[in-house]
Amino acid sequence: MPLASPRVQALLAALCAFRLLPHGFTNRDLRTHLAPLLGLDPEAMTSGQLSYDLRRLRIHGLICRIPHSFRYQVTTAGLRQALFPPRLTQRLLIPGLAQLTDPSPPAPSRLRAAARAYDTAIDDLTRLAGLAA
């Protein structure tokens, strides 16, 4: 499942909420949580689309079906995987991009130094290839 896909991001966000439900969740529960995350009306989503999503989540081990019911439960591995993208964003991407794009005088940082070295190397390479403007 491509993590950059908005639908996958919405599914993972819904799984985080469903982890708190002691009796699991149904296809209808998924529809009511997933549709607003995608900017859709719940009635606009078909049960076939949701069945496809549930099947993908189950095949990847993120959810499991509760025996003798039409309910699903988020697995421990599923919760870990659902929490990974927000943690990655909060702990790595936001601070890293803040270091690179801060307009104030640059504080010494290994990331800024590496970015500066990379930019210099690309400029040198384009100049050697005769591509510089």
ABEGO torsion letter per residue (X at the ends): XBAABAAAAAAAAAAAAAAABAAEBBAAAAAAAAAAAAGBBAAABBAAAAAAAAAAAAAAGABBBBBGBABBBBBAAAAAAAAAAAAAAAAAAAAAAAAAABABBBBBBAAAAAAAAAAAAAAAAAAAAGABX
